[in-house]
């Protein structure tokens, strides 16, 4: 039996209980899963500090000494265990808030321990919370590595050739409470490598390893857990990052090749009366050069004989909906229907209203299908789709239901693509004998590295220009203490006849979070602006009440709209000139940018005020400054990726992609991604039939990965 496929419970130090914990918390079920669970950082454990040397500002330190007494303080949730620890030069406290029973049972007084952790100061006393503790204190070897008193090296030194680099592994609170902390994982990986006596088989063809000067796979995985030197660690990281990104890109590009071979597209040759009638008589304003370029790119796809799969990126207010309508009219001119799918009912309703307003008296029938549309109205829509009387269907997930049938569906437009899975997109393909052309749109600009991974199977078009007459929104950062200055700005704009949005992170006050809430804010604004009508809207309102309130704001019946983030995608109100975001530190950059995009839709100067507490962290301060410095959505997306990482970015969480990368980081590894994609493209180009023997290892490895727990559905 292959050791890597062996159940993890049979590995020394695991057993049934720990196996269940590893599977549930980390997805580790086999020895191979543990091999691919890489450390997130490394700590140099070559030095043992004396207690008299340390203070509360130092990073992680290592101490050698004994516990001389224990104290248990508090009760219930406030209970904590304190071990008083000394090395003869001074004393500190070791503190446990979790796993108290484990610590009390396993650590004894007057026994030698090596303690590792981050020192902090509490009530004037230095302490280390939840330290890592070795039950035998290692001693420094003459070579600078560490050995136990019996002469055997510690688990992190056996494989590292005396290296003092100690791997740190991410673990959950539940694991730590059961004693399965980073040190325990390190012991398990050490036990794993005892079993792996033979070199691990290579996972890339020799020609790719040589061409890109990569470390051998066996050396890479051993050095990623227990690096023999800083240089060996860098080479191991490069090898494993390249391989991870290479197989992601190979999977995407292979899928693109297969799709192009398998699916021919409906040929849209005609530009007819619908498109021309709209272009010459109903176009609300002159198209920007960016819109013209994007329409040309889409048009070329739709008449090529290949099925279009294109991503349309465009900032808030850049005119994506207008482009979507014009390409839908091309489909109608060629005897086909179009379908626009949006992630929420409110956005679907907004699209319907916008399309009908733009079309005016053109004989184009546009209907809405959502989960709330029932009975005769729903039946009439089903009939209109089958007969072809409905030209454009706008809807939510309801449009992909099996009983929704079309006469001839030629174009599918999916708004905010990241809210839908590929399986949902594929369901729309099945609505026609020849798969329809697909255009996916997003108002959340996506950094290039993320787009290549999340949407690597799509061609990309970008609207990077706002319609004429728009002035850049001025963004300012103010603290709570600046309330009077904020009110002065509001009064000035209201006197000019403008309208104002105020966004809160919460609907009602909560004891757990010290944040501004909508209900209190609504009352405060009513008192501060008694001569102006104030409306409020939030997600817990009935849809009809919410829509009515937003419509009153759109009709200028209310002057100030107090809201939660439900207006992130809301009605278009060109007269609104101020967006105030309370507790802006609680929102991500992408969300702040989306909210800011609610203003600046008219010809007047608009403002966005980001209100925060004075005490905010350095990362938060940087995010707020990015918003102040630029209105470029693509620049904001790049900065967001750098500051927060792909796993936290809005949209990537739904896709699952960011969490499947075990070692590569899209915020930092863009250059490696580019090289890996080029290498994957070379393989597809040179071996389209997949018959070259030297690539057998690639296709075999790709099959193995597809059977693993990687969420390949999110990227193919």
Residue, then its C-alpha position, 0 to 999 in steps of 0.5 A: x500500500x502507498x504510504x501517502x494514502x495510508x489513513x492518518x490514524x495509523x501514524x504514530x502519535x495520532x490514533x482515532x480521536x486525533x484523526x477525527x480532529x485532524x479530519x474535521x479541523x484541517x481536512x487531513x485524512x491521510x499521510x499524504x494530506x499531512x505531507x501537503x500541510x505546510x508550515x506557515x512560518x519558521x522560527x529560529x530556535x538556535x538561541x535560548x534566552x535568559x528570563x532576565x534578558x526578555x521584556x514584553x516587546x520582544x518577538x518569540x523567545x525560547x526559555x529553559x527552566x522549571x515550573x515551581x508552582x501553579x495557580x488557578x484563578x477565576x471561574x467559568x469562562x474567566x478561569x485561567x491556569x498560571x504556571x510560575x516558571x523560573x530559569x534561575x535568572x528571574x521568573x515569568x508566568x505561563x498562562x492558559x485560558x484554554x486547555x487548562x485540564x491538559x496543561x495541569x495534567x501534563x506539566x509538573x513542578x521541578x521538571x526541566x522544560x523548554x518553553x517557547x512563545x511570545x512574551x507580553x506584560x500584564x499587571x506589570x508581570x511578564x507572561x507567555x500565553x499558551x506557550x509551546x512546551x517540550x517535556x525534555x529541555x534540549x541543549x545547544x549542540x556545538x554545531x548550533x543545532x539542538x539536542x536532547x540530554x540523551x543525545x538525540x536531536x529534537x523532531x525538527x532537527x532530525x531532518x534538518x541536518x542540525x538546522x535550528x529552523x522550527x516549523x510553525x503550523x496553523x491549528x484551531x482553538x479546538x485542536x489546541x484545547x486537545x493538546x494538538x498545537x503547532x509543536x504536536x503537528x511538528x512531531x507528527x510530521x517528524x514521525x511521517x518522515x520516518x516512514x518515508x525512507x525512499x525518495x518521493x516520486x517526481x511530480x513534474x516532467x524532468x524537462x520542466x524541472x530543468x528548464x525552470x531550475x526547480x528543486x527535486x520534489x522530494x527535497x522540496x517537501x522535506x525542506x518545506x517542513x524542516x529546512x536545512x538552510x534559509x537558501x534551501x527553504x527558498x528553493x523549496x518554496x519556489x518549487x512547490x509554489x510553481x507546481x501548485x500554480x502550474x497545475x491550476x493553470x494546466x487544468x484551466x487551459x486544458x478545460x479551455x481547449x476541450x471546450x473550444x473543440x467540443x462547443x461551436x458557437x451560434x454565429x451572430x452575423x446580423x446587426x439589424x433593426x433592434x440594435x440600429x433602432x436603439x443605437x440611433x434613436x434611444x442611446x442616452x449618451x455617446x458611448x465611451x471609447x472603452x465601451x466601443x472597444x468592449x462591444x467590438x471584442x464581444x461582437x468578434x467573439x459572437x460571429x467567430x463560430x466559437x462559443x464566447x466565454x468573456x469576462x467584462x470588468x468595469x468599475x461602478x458606474x462605467x456603463x456595463x449594463x448599457x453594453x449588456x443591453x446592446x449585445x443582447x440586441x445583437x442576439x435578438x437581431x439574430x433570432x435568439x433570446x438573451x438571459x441576464x442573471x443577477x445574484x439578488x432580487x433587488x439587483x435583478x429588479x434594478x436591471x429590469x427597470x434600467x433596461x425598460x427605461x433604456x429601450x423606451x418604445x422599442x418592441x423588445x419584451x423584457x420580463x423578470x423571473x425571481x423566486x417571489x413571482x408565482x401563479x399565473x404571472x410565472x406561467x405566462x413567463x414560461x409560455x412567453x419564453x417557449x414561444x419566443x415572445x420574451x426577448x430578454x429574461x432578467x432574473x435570479x437563480x430562478x432562471x436556471x430551474x429545470x422547468x425554465x425553457x427557452x425557444x432559442x437562448x443565444x446569450x447568457x449574461x451573468x452579473x457579479x459572476x463571483x456570486x455563482x458557481x460554475x455548475x450554475x453557469x453550466x446549467x444555463x448552457x443546457x437551455x439550448x441545443x447549441x450552448x449560448x454565448x456567455x458574458x460574465x460581468x463584475x463591478x468588483x475589479x479583480x487583480x490580474x493574478x486573481x483573475x488568471x486563477x479564478x477566471x482563467x478560462x475566460x477572455x477579459x474585456x475591461x471598461x476602464x473609462x467613466x462616461x463623460x461629464x463625471x467628476x472624480x469623487x472626493x474622499x476624506x477620512x474623518x474621526x467621530x470627533x469631527x461630527x460638526x464638520x461632517x454636518x456642515x458638509x451635509x447642510x451645504x449639499x442639502x442647501x444646494x438641493x442634493x441628497x445624502x446616503x449614510x451607511x451603518x454597519x449594524x441595524x441595532x445596538x449590540x453589547x458585543x460590538x462598539x459600533x454605530x447602529x442605524x436605529x440610533x443614527x436615524x434618530x440622531x439625523x432626524x434631530x440634527x436635520x429637522x427641516x429635511x425628510x430622512x428615510x431608512x432602509x435595511x435588510x430586515x425590512x419587507x422587500x416591498x417596504x424596502x423598495x418603496x423607501x428607496x423609490x422615495x429617495x430616487x424620487x427626491x421625496x426624502x433627502x437623507x437615506x440612512x441605510x445598511x449595506x443593502x444600498x451597495x447595489x441599489x437604485x441609481x440616484x444621480x442627485x445624491x452627492x454625499x456618501x457617509x460611511x460610519x465605522x468605515x474600519x469595519x468594511x473591506x476595501x472592495x465594499x467601501x469602493x462599491x458604496x462610494x460608487x452610489x454617488x458621483x453619478x451626476x455632473x455635480x461634485x460628489x463626496x465620500x466621508x469615511x468615519x472611523x474611531x481615532x484608535x484604528x490599527x495600522x492595516x486599517x489606516x492603510x486601507x482607509x488611506x488607499x480609499x482617500x488616495x484613489x478612485x481607481x477600482x483596479x488599483x484598490x483591488x490590487x492594494x486589497x489583495x496585498x493588504x488582506x490576501x486572496x482568502x479575505x477578498x470579497x467574492x473569492x470566499x464564495x468561489x473556494x479558490x483562495x483556500x485551495x492554494x496551500x502555499x502560493x499566495x496570489x498577492x505576492x507570487x504574481x511573477x511565479x504565476x505568470x511563469x507557471x501559466x506560460x509553462x502550462x500553455x506551452x504544454x497545451x500548445x505542443x501536446x494538444x492530443x496529450x500523446x507525448x510520453x514525457x507528459x504522461x506524468x502531468x496528466x496522471x498528476x492532474x487526474x490525482x489532483x482532481x480526485x483530491x479535496x481541491x475545489x477544482x469546480x471553482x476554477x474550471 
